[in-house]
Structure formats: C-alpha cells, structure tokens
Amino acid sequence: MSRVCQITGKRAISGNNVSHSNHRTRRQFDVNLFTKKFYWPEEDCWIRLKVSATGLRLINRIGLNEAIKRAVEKGYLTEATILEAPTK
C-alpha cells in the first residue's frame, strides 16, 4: 500500500531540490503518516488506519464515524484492517 492518508487522501508531492550547483534534481515531500488503531463504537470493533496528522485532527473534530463516511464517499478509504471482530 502506498503512502496515502486513508481519511484525507493526502499523498506525497514532488518539487525541486534547492541547491547551489547546476544539477537540477527532484525531491519528494512525504506525508506525515501514522499507522493508528481506533475503536469504532458504531461497529463495536478496533480498526487500523494509515492517517496523516491532518486526518487525526479531522477525526478529533468530527468523529471517527463521520470521517470514515466522508472518506468512503470521496473514495479515499477502500479497505480498513479490522483487528478484533465482535463476538456475539
């Protein structure tokens, strides 16, 4: 899986290296990603997501369920790792 936030869709971008030589090389600016474990009370399970720092702030602001709903609508979240399925 590539380095893409599953909540916001942020991905790495490329830009110019700033150097004082005649070589023009490109560099890559990576996303600040974390692999985090969240408890999803609506589904009563733990899930693991790759989330950027902005995605964490979004989850804190609007809640996990609403953030997942928006990510699925926009196509950012295609699969999430369910760690513990509910036992009933």
DSSP file (Angstrom, degrees, kcal/mol; ACC not computed):
  #  RESIDUE AA STRUCTURE BP1 BP2  ACC     N-H-->O    O-->H-N    N-H-->O    O-->H-N    TCO  KAPPA ALPHA  PHI   PSI    X-CA   Y-CA   Z-CA
    1    1 A M              0   0    0      0, 0.0     2,-0.0     0, 0.0     0, 0.0   0.000 360.0 360.0 360.0 136.4    0.0    0.0    0.0
    2    2 A S        -     0   0    0      1,-0.1     2,-1.9     9,-0.0     0, 0.0  -0.203 360.0 -88.1 -77.7 171.3    1.4    3.4   -0.9
    3    3 A R  S    S+     0   0    0      2,-0.0     9,-0.5    30,-0.0     2,-0.4  -0.567  76.9 133.5 -84.3  80.6    1.9    6.3    1.5
    4    4 A V  B     -A   11   0A   0     -2,-1.9     2,-0.3     7,-0.1     7,-0.2  -0.993  59.6-115.2-131.5 136.7   -1.6    7.9    1.2
    5    5 A C     >  -     0   0    0      5,-2.4     4,-1.1    -2,-0.4    46,-0.2  -0.541  17.5-150.7 -69.9 131.7   -3.8    9.0    4.1
    6    6 A Q  T  4 S+     0   0    0     44,-2.9    45,-0.1    -2,-0.3    -1,-0.1   0.585  92.7  41.8 -81.1 -10.2   -7.0    6.9    4.2
    7    7 A I  T  4 S+     0   0    0     43,-0.3    69,-0.2    69,-0.1    -1,-0.1   0.833 129.7  19.2-101.7 -45.9   -9.0    9.8    5.6
    8    8 A T  T  4 S-     0   0    0     68,-0.1    -2,-0.1     2,-0.1    43,-0.1   0.629  91.7-126.9-103.8 -15.8   -7.9   12.9    3.7
    9    9 A G     <  +     0   0    0     -4,-1.1    -3,-0.1     1,-0.2     2,-0.1   0.571  49.4 161.1  80.6   8.5   -6.3   11.4    0.6
   10   10 A K        +     0   0    0     -6,-0.1    -5,-2.4     1,-0.0     2,-0.3  -0.377  12.0 176.2 -65.0 141.5   -3.1   13.3    1.1
   11   11 A R  B     -A    4   0A   0     -7,-0.2    -7,-0.1    19,-0.1    18,-0.0  -0.874  36.0 -72.8-139.5 171.2   -0.1   11.8   -0.8
   12   12 A A        -     0   0    0     -9,-0.5     2,-0.3    -2,-0.3    18,-0.2  -0.326  44.4-160.4 -66.8 146.9    3.5   12.7   -1.4
   13   13 A I  E     -B   29   0B   0     16,-1.9    16,-3.4    -2,-0.0     2,-0.3  -0.874   8.2-134.1-123.4 160.6    4.3   15.5   -3.8
   14   14 A S  E     +B   28   0B   0     -2,-0.3     2,-0.3    14,-0.2    14,-0.2  -0.844  27.6 160.4-116.7 155.0    7.5   16.3   -5.7
   15   15 A G  E     -B   27   0B   0     12,-2.3    12,-2.7    -2,-0.3     2,-0.3  -0.871  41.8 -65.8-153.8-175.9    9.4   19.5   -6.1
   16   16 A N  E     -B   26   0B   0     -2,-0.3     2,-0.4    10,-0.2    10,-0.2  -0.583  41.5-122.9 -84.4 143.3   12.7   21.0   -7.0
   17   17 A N        -     0   0    0      8,-2.3     2,-0.9    -2,-0.3     8,-0.2  -0.682  22.6-136.5 -76.5 134.9   15.8   20.5   -4.9
   18   18 A V        +     0   0    0     -2,-0.4     2,-0.3     6,-0.1     6,-0.1  -0.851  45.2 145.1 -96.0 108.8   17.3   23.8   -3.9
   19   19 A S        -     0   0    0     -2,-0.9    -2,-0.0     2,-0.2     0, 0.0  -0.894  55.5-124.7-137.8 168.5   21.0   23.6   -4.4
   20   20 A H  S    S+     0   0    0     -2,-0.3     2,-0.2     2,-0.0    -2,-0.0  -0.087  83.2  83.2-107.1  32.6   23.8   25.9   -5.4
   21   21 A S  S    S-     0   0    0      2,-0.3    -2,-0.2     1,-0.0     0, 0.0  -0.721  90.3-105.2-123.6 178.6   25.0   23.7   -8.2
   22   22 A N  S    S+     0   0    0     -2,-0.2     2,-0.5     2,-0.1    -2,-0.0   0.482  84.9 107.5 -84.9  -1.8   24.0   23.2  -11.8
   23   23 A H        -     0   0    0      1,-0.0     2,-0.8     2,-0.0    -2,-0.3  -0.655  55.6-157.8 -81.8 124.7   22.3   19.9  -11.2
   24   24 A R        +     0   0    0     -2,-0.5     2,-0.3    -6,-0.1    -6,-0.1  -0.867  24.7 165.4-102.9 103.5   18.5   20.1  -11.3
   25   25 A T        -     0   0    0     -2,-0.8    -8,-2.3    -8,-0.2     2,-0.3  -0.823  30.1-126.9-116.5 157.1   17.2   17.1   -9.3
   26   26 A R  E     -B   16   0B   0     -2,-0.3     2,-0.3   -10,-0.2   -10,-0.2  -0.720  20.6-163.4-100.2 151.7   13.8   16.5   -8.0
   27   27 A R  E     -B   15   0B   0    -12,-2.7   -12,-2.3    -2,-0.3     2,-0.5  -0.894  15.0-124.8-130.0 164.7   12.9   15.6   -4.4
   28   28 A Q  E     -B   14   0B   0     -2,-0.3     2,-0.8   -14,-0.2   -14,-0.2  -0.930   7.3-152.3-116.8 131.5    9.9   14.1   -2.8
   29   29 A F  E     -B   13   0B   0    -16,-3.4   -16,-1.9    -2,-0.5     2,-0.1  -0.891  24.3-150.9-100.3 108.4    7.9   15.6    0.1
   30   30 A D        -     0   0    0     -2,-0.8     2,-0.2   -18,-0.2   -19,-0.1  -0.346  15.8-107.5 -80.0 160.2    6.4   12.8    2.0
   31   31 A V        -     0   0    0    -28,-0.2     2,-1.7   -21,-0.1    -1,-0.1  -0.587  29.6-113.3 -83.8 147.4    3.1   12.9    4.0
   32   32 A N        +     0   0    0     -2,-0.2    21,-1.1     2,-0.0     2,-0.3  -0.627  54.2 176.9 -81.6  84.4    3.3   12.9    7.8
   33   33 A L  E     -C   52   0C   0     -2,-1.7     2,-0.3    19,-0.2    19,-0.2  -0.674  18.5-173.7-100.9 146.7    1.6    9.4    8.1
   34   34 A F  E     -C   51   0C   0     17,-2.5    17,-2.9    -2,-0.3     2,-0.8  -0.978  24.4-134.8-130.3 145.3    0.9    7.3   11.2
   35   35 A T  E     +C   50   0C   0     -2,-0.3     2,-0.3    15,-0.2    15,-0.2  -0.909  41.0 178.9 -97.2 109.5   -0.5    3.8   11.5
   36   36 A K  E     -C   49   0C   0     13,-2.6    13,-2.5    -2,-0.8     2,-0.5  -0.834  28.1-137.7-119.0 151.0   -3.1    4.2   14.2
   37   37 A K  E     -C   48   0C   0     -2,-0.3     2,-0.4    11,-0.2    11,-0.2  -0.921  25.5-173.3-106.1 128.1   -5.5    1.9   15.9
   38   38 A F  E     -C   47   0C   0      9,-3.0     9,-2.9    -2,-0.5     2,-0.6  -0.928  23.7-131.4-123.1 145.5   -9.0    3.3   16.5
   39   39 A Y  E     -C   46   0C   0     -2,-0.4     7,-0.2     7,-0.2    25,-0.1  -0.873  18.6-158.1 -93.2 124.9  -12.0    1.9   18.4
   40   40 A W  E >>> -C   45   0C   0      5,-3.2     5,-1.4    -2,-0.6     4,-1.1  -0.848   8.3-173.9-104.9  95.9  -15.2    2.2   16.2
   41   41 A P  T 345S+     0   0    0      0, 0.0    -1,-0.2     0, 0.0     5,-0.0   0.798  79.5  61.3 -66.1 -28.8  -18.1    2.1   18.7
   42   42 A E  T 345S+     0   0    0      1,-0.2    -2,-0.0     3,-0.1     0, 0.0   0.859 118.7  28.8 -65.8 -33.5  -20.8    2.1   15.9
   43   43 A E  T <45S-     0   0    0     -3,-0.7    -1,-0.2     2,-0.2     3,-0.1   0.460 105.3-129.6-102.6  -4.3  -19.4   -1.2   14.6
   44   44 A D  T  <5 +     0   0    0     -4,-1.1     2,-0.3     1,-0.2    -2,-0.1   0.927  69.5 102.0  56.1  52.0  -18.1   -2.4   18.0
   45   45 A C  E   <S-C   40   0C   0     -5,-1.4    -5,-3.2    40,-0.1     2,-0.4  -0.974  71.7-110.1-154.3 165.1  -14.6   -3.2   16.7
   46   46 A W  E     -CD  39  84C   0     38,-0.7    37,-2.7    -2,-0.3    38,-0.9  -0.838  34.5-171.9 -98.1 137.9  -11.0   -2.0   16.5
   47   47 A I  E     -CD  38  82C   0     -9,-2.9    -9,-3.0    -2,-0.4     2,-0.5  -0.928  16.9-139.0-128.7 155.6   -9.7   -0.8   13.1
   48   48 A R  E     +CD  37  81C   0     33,-2.3    33,-1.4    -2,-0.3     2,-0.3  -0.964  26.0 176.4-116.2 128.3   -6.2    0.1   11.9
   49   49 A L  E     -C   36   0C   0    -13,-2.5   -13,-2.6    -2,-0.5     2,-0.7  -0.940  34.2-127.7-129.6 150.6   -5.8    3.1    9.5
   50   50 A K  E     +C   35   0C   0     -2,-0.3   -44,-2.9   -15,-0.2     2,-0.4  -0.897  45.2 176.0 -93.9 111.7   -2.9    5.0    7.9
   51   51 A V  E     -C   34   0C   0    -17,-2.9   -17,-2.5    -2,-0.7     2,-0.1  -0.937  26.1-136.7-127.1 138.9   -3.7    8.5    8.8
   52   52 A S  E  >  -C   33   0C   0     -2,-0.4     4,-2.0   -19,-0.2   -19,-0.2  -0.345  37.3-102.2 -80.7 170.8   -1.9   11.9    8.3
   53   53 A A  H  > S+     0   0    0    -21,-1.1     4,-1.8     1,-0.2     5,-0.1   0.877 126.6  51.2 -62.3 -37.5   -1.6   14.5   11.1
   54   54 A T  H  > S+     0   0    0      1,-0.2     4,-2.1     2,-0.2    -1,-0.2   0.872 107.3  53.7 -66.1 -37.2   -4.4   16.4    9.4
   55   55 A G  H  > S+     0   0    0      2,-0.2     4,-2.4     1,-0.2    -2,-0.2   0.871 106.0  52.5 -64.8 -37.6   -6.6   13.3    9.3
   56   56 A L  H  X S+     0   0    0     -4,-2.0     4,-2.3     2,-0.2    -1,-0.2   0.915 109.5  48.9 -63.3 -42.8   -6.1   12.8   13.1
   57   57 A R  H  X S+     0   0    0     -4,-1.8     4,-1.8     2,-0.2    -2,-0.2   0.886 110.7  51.2 -64.2 -38.4   -7.2   16.4   13.7
   58   58 A L  H  X>S+     0   0    0     -4,-2.1     4,-2.9     2,-0.2     5,-0.5   0.912 109.5  49.5 -64.7 -42.8  -10.3   15.8   11.4
   59   59 A I  H  X5S+     0   0    0     -4,-2.4     4,-1.7     1,-0.2    -2,-0.2   0.901 111.6  49.3 -63.1 -40.6  -11.2   12.6   13.4
   60   60 A N  H  <5S+     0   0    0     -4,-2.3    -1,-0.2    -5,-0.2    -2,-0.2   0.852 116.0  44.1 -65.3 -33.6  -10.9   14.5   16.6
   61   61 A R  H  <5S+     0   0    0     -4,-1.8    -2,-0.2    -5,-0.2    -1,-0.2   0.934 130.5  16.6 -80.2 -47.2  -13.1   17.3   15.3
   62   62 A I  H  <5S-     0   0    0     -4,-2.9     4,-0.3     1,-0.2    -3,-0.2   0.564 109.5-106.8-107.4  -9.5  -15.9   15.5   13.6
   63   63 A G     X< -     0   0    0     -4,-1.7     4,-1.9    -5,-0.5    -1,-0.2  -0.006  27.4 -87.9  98.4 154.0  -15.6   11.9   15.0
   64   64 A L  H  > S+     0   0    0      1,-0.2     4,-2.5     2,-0.2     5,-0.2   0.904 121.1  52.4 -66.1 -44.1  -14.4    8.6   13.6
   65   65 A N  H  > S+     0   0    0      1,-0.2     4,-2.1     2,-0.2    -1,-0.2   0.920 112.8  43.8 -62.7 -44.7  -17.8    7.5   12.1
   66   66 A E  H  > S+     0   0    0     -4,-0.3     4,-2.3     2,-0.2    -1,-0.2   0.875 113.2  52.1 -68.7 -37.2  -18.3   10.8   10.1
   67   67 A A  H  X S+     0   0    0     -4,-1.9     4,-2.2     2,-0.2    -2,-0.2   0.901 110.9  47.3 -65.7 -40.3  -14.7   10.9    9.0
   68   68 A I  H  X S+     0   0    0     -4,-2.5     4,-2.3     2,-0.2    -2,-0.2   0.907 110.5  53.0 -66.0 -41.5  -14.9    7.3    7.7
   69   69 A K  H  X S+     0   0    0     -4,-2.1     4,-2.0    -5,-0.2    -2,-0.2   0.924 111.7  44.9 -59.5 -45.5  -18.2    8.1    5.9
   70   70 A R  H  X S+     0   0    0     -4,-2.3     4,-2.1     1,-0.2     6,-0.2   0.891 111.8  52.4 -66.3 -39.6  -16.7   11.1    4.1
   71   71 A A  H  X>S+     0   0    0     -4,-2.2     5,-2.0     1,-0.2     6,-1.2   0.877 110.2  48.1 -65.9 -37.2  -13.6    9.1    3.2
   72   72 A V  H  <5S+     0   0    0     -4,-2.3     3,-0.4     3,-0.2    -1,-0.2   0.901 110.4  52.0 -68.8 -40.5  -15.7    6.3    1.6
   73   73 A E  H  <5S+     0   0    0     -4,-2.0    -2,-0.2     1,-0.2    -1,-0.2   0.896 113.7  43.4 -61.4 -40.6  -17.8    8.9   -0.3
   74   74 A K  H  <5S-     0   0    0     -4,-2.1    -1,-0.2    -5,-0.1    -2,-0.2   0.585 114.9-116.5 -83.3 -10.2  -14.7   10.5   -1.7
   75   75 A G  T  <5S+     0   0    0     -4,-0.8    -3,-0.2    -3,-0.4    -4,-0.1   0.591  82.2 117.2  88.6  11.4  -13.0    7.2   -2.5
   76   76 A Y      < +     0   0    0     -5,-2.0     2,-0.8    -6,-0.2    -4,-0.2   0.859  69.2  55.4 -78.0 -36.0  -10.0    7.6   -0.1
   77   77 A L        +     0   0    0     -6,-1.2    -1,-0.2     1,-0.2    -2,-0.2  -0.861  53.5 151.9-104.5 107.4  -10.9    4.6    2.1
   78   78 A T  S    S+     0   0    0     -2,-0.8     2,-0.3     1,-0.4    -1,-0.2   0.732  71.4   8.5-103.5 -30.8  -11.3    1.4    0.2
   79   79 A E        -     0   0    0      2,-0.0    -1,-0.4   -73,-0.0     2,-0.4  -0.992  58.0-165.6-151.0 145.3  -10.3   -1.0    2.9
   80   80 A A        -     0   0    0     -2,-0.3     2,-0.7    -3,-0.1   -31,-0.1  -0.980  29.0-117.3-128.3 142.2   -9.6   -0.9    6.7
   81   81 A T  E     -D   48   0C   0    -33,-1.4   -33,-2.3    -2,-0.4     2,-0.6  -0.700  23.9-151.2 -81.8 117.1   -8.0   -3.6    8.7
   82   82 A I  E     -D   47   0C   0     -2,-0.7   -35,-0.2   -35,-0.2     3,-0.2  -0.804  13.0-175.0 -89.6 121.2  -10.4   -4.9   11.4
   83   83 A L  E     +     0   0C   0    -37,-2.7     2,-0.5    -2,-0.6    -1,-0.2   0.900  69.9  20.8 -86.1 -43.8   -8.3   -6.0   14.3
   84   84 A E  E    S-D   46   0C   0    -38,-0.9   -38,-0.7     3,-0.0    -1,-0.3  -0.953  70.4-153.0-132.2 113.8  -11.0   -7.5   16.6
   85   85 A A        -     0   0    0     -2,-0.5     2,-0.1    -3,-0.2   -40,-0.1  -0.569  35.4 -98.4 -79.3 147.2  -14.3   -8.6   15.3
   86   86 A P        -     0   0    0      0, 0.0     2,-0.6     0, 0.0    -1,-0.1  -0.408  30.9-143.7 -67.9 140.8  -17.2   -8.6   17.8
   87   87 A T              0   0    0      1,-0.1    -3,-0.0    -2,-0.1     0, 0.0  -0.922 360.0 360.0-108.1 115.0  -18.1  -11.9   19.4
   88   88 A K              0   0    0     -2,-0.6    -1,-0.1     0, 0.0     0, 0.0   0.352 360.0 360.0-128.5 360.0  -21.8  -12.4   20.0
